C-alpha cells in the first residue's frame, strides 16, 4: 500500500492522508489501485471504497458522520460530501 | 523496575518531598523553600484559595499521599480556610512524615524559609531510609491526556497511546483516560465497552453532563482550525481524543481523588457535578494532569500536535508529539516522535511499543525530557463533585 495513506482500523471505509497529494494520481491501496482525483492535504481523508449516499463514514472503526452523496474510492471526504450525525448544538464553535 | 515501598503498602517510582502552600499567601515562602533546597526531588504544590473547598482538600490529600511522595511540608499563612490539621493528620496516617509551618507564628518570610529548609533536611534523611522494592507493571497507574491537539493528534500519537494502553491493561496495569468534554459524540461507542450495563449508563451520563456543562459556559469544541487540519465533524474530533483509550473493556469510572481498585481501563470524569459554579472544568492541561495524579497516576502520557513543554510535580510526564513538523520545531521538549507515522516511517502499533518501553524505563527511574528540564507544574482550583455511585466500580470486575 502507498505509504502516503494510512488505514487506522480494519473496518474503516476511509484512509487518512499522511503526506499531501498535489494532484490527480493513481495509487496502490489495500484492495488494489484507487484514483486520487486532486490535491488532498495531510490529515484529511480519502474514501477507501465506494460509499453510498447516507452511508456512515467509518474512521477509527466507528461512524464519524454520514456521506451526503455517493462517493467513489479515492475521493476526498470532507465538509462538502459528509456531515455530522450528532446533535448540532454541540458544534456551535464552527458551523460544519 | 525498582521503586519505593511506602508504609501504607503502595509503591512509588519517585521519592518526592512535596512542599505545599495552603493559600496563595504562603506560595512565595513555599517556593523559596523549594528553590533554596536545590534538590530535584523537592516539589512545589499548593492550592491558592482562601475559602475551603472539599474537592481541593480531597485532591491535596490524594497527591500528598501519592505513592511517589515520601513526605510533606505544609505551608500555612495561618488564617486561611484550608483545614491544615486535617490534611497533616491524613498524611501522617498514611505513614508519611509531615511538618506544618504557620507563617504567622514562625517569625515571617525569612524565618519560615529557614525552618522549612530544616524540615526538608529532616525529611530527606527519613526518605533516604525508605525501602526499595521491585515494582511490576501491574502495580502501575498510567494516565493519558491530550493538549494542543491538531489534525494529526488523532491519527498518530493518540492511537499509539491506545495500543500502549491495550498492552498495559492486558498486563494488569490500571490505565486512566479522561476529557469527557472531548468524548461528546463517542458516548454510545464507549458505553458498549463498559464491563456492566449499569457502568455503561454512568459513562454515557458523564458525557451528557459534560455536554450540558460546556453548553452553559458557551464553549465550542470544534474550531475552524480543526477543519483545516482535516477534521470534518465533532464526533471525528472526539474520536481522535477517544482513541487514546485503546480497545480494552472499560472497568470503571472515577472522579478526581478516586483510586482505581485494580488493573483495568478507567474513565476519569473531570466535569464538576451540579450547576456550573466555578468556571471551566479544566482551565489548563496541568489541572487535568493533577487530577490524574490524584487518582494515583505514576506517569502521565501527554499527546500534543501543536506542541507543549509542560511536565508535572510528583509524577513524570511523557510527551508524545503527533505532528512531525512540530517535532522538528520543539525537539528538545518531546520524548517520542509519533509524527513519523505520517511520514511512513512507523505505525501506531510500533510507536505504541516505543511508549510502552519508555514507560518501563521511566518507572525504573529514567527521567523524562520535561523532568530533566526541571518542569514541575502544578495547578489546582475550585470544583465540586458528588461521590461516584456504586455502578461506577462494579465489584465483579475488581482486580
HADDOCK unambig.tbl for C-alpha pairs under 7 A between the chains (distance, minus, plus):
assign (segid A and resid 3 and name CA) (segid B and resid 344 and name CA) 5.27 0.50 0.50
assign (segid A and resid 4 and name CA) (segid B and resid 344 and name CA) 6.84 0.50 0.50
assign (segid A and resid 18 and name CA) (segid B and resid 342 and name CA) 4.30 0.50 0.50
assign (segid A and resid 18 and name CA) (segid B and resid 343 and name CA) 6.23 0.50 0.50
assign (segid A and resid 19 and name CA) (segid B and resid 342 and name CA) 6.61 0.50 0.50
assign (segid A and resid 19 and name CA) (segid B and resid 343 and name CA) 6.58 0.50 0.50
assign (segid A and resid 43 and name CA) (segid B and resid 151 and name CA) 5.57 0.50 0.50
assign (segid A and resid 43 and name CA) (segid B and resid 152 and name CA) 5.83 0.50 0.50
assign (segid A and resid 43 and name CA) (segid B and resid 229 and name CA) 5.83 0.50 0.50
assign (segid A and resid 43 and name CA) (segid B and resid 230 and name CA) 4.93 0.50 0.50
assign (segid A and resid 44 and name CA) (segid B and resid 229 and name CA) 6.90 0.50 0.50
assign (segid A and resid 44 and name CA) (segid B and resid 230 and name CA) 3.98 0.50 0.50
assign (segid A and resid 44 and name CA) (segid B and resid 231 and name CA) 6.86 0.50 0.50
assign (segid A and resid 45 and name CA) (segid B and resid 230 and name CA) 6.99 0.50 0.50
assign (segid A and resid 64 and name CA) (segid B and resid 233 and name CA) 6.78 0.50 0.50
assign (segid A and resid 64 and name CA) (segid B and resid 235 and name CA) 5.34 0.50 0.50
assign (segid A and resid 64 and name CA) (segid B and resid 236 and name CA) 4.88 0.50 0.50
assign (segid A and resid 65 and name CA) (segid B and resid 233 and name CA) 6.83 0.50 0.50
assign (segid A and resid 78 and name CA) (segid B and resid 232 and name CA) 5.60 0.50 0.50
assign (segid A and resid 79 and name CA) (segid B and resid 232 and name CA) 5.68 0.50 0.50
assign (segid A and resid 83 and name CA) (segid B and resid 233 and name CA) 6.65 0.50 0.50
assign (segid A and resid 84 and name CA) (segid B and resid 233 and name CA) 5.18 0.50 0.50
assign (segid A and resid 84 and name CA) (segid B and resid 234 and name CA) 6.85 0.50 0.50
assign (segid A and resid 86 and name CA) (segid B and resid 185 and name CA) 6.38 0.50 0.50
assign (segid A and resid 90 and name CA) (segid B and resid 211 and name CA) 6.98 0.50 0.50
assign (segid A and resid 91 and name CA) (segid B and resid 220 and name CA) 6.19 0.50 0.50
assign (segid A and resid 91 and name CA) (segid B and resid 221 and name CA) 6.35 0.50 0.50
assign (segid A and resid 91 and name CA) (segid B and resid 222 and name CA) 5.73 0.50 0.50
assign (segid A and resid 91 and name CA) (segid B and resid 234 and name CA) 6.21 0.50 0.50
assign (segid A and resid 92 and name CA) (segid B and resid 220 and name CA) 5.41 0.50 0.50
assign (segid A and resid 93 and name CA) (segid B and resid 220 and name CA) 3.96 0.50 0.50
assign (segid A and resid 93 and name CA) (segid B and resid 221 and name CA) 6.02 0.50 0.50
assign (segid A and resid 93 and name CA) (segid B and resid 222 and name CA) 5.27 0.50 0.50
assign (segid A and resid 93 and name CA) (segid B and resid 223 and name CA) 5.61 0.50 0.50
assign (segid A and resid 94 and name CA) (segid B and resid 222 and name CA) 5.62 0.50 0.50
assign (segid A and resid 94 and name CA) (segid B and resid 223 and name CA) 5.42 0.50 0.50
assign (segid A and resid 94 and name CA) (segid B and resid 224 and name CA) 5.91 0.50 0.50
assign (segid A and resid 96 and name CA) (segid B and resid 233 and name CA) 6.84 0.50 0.50
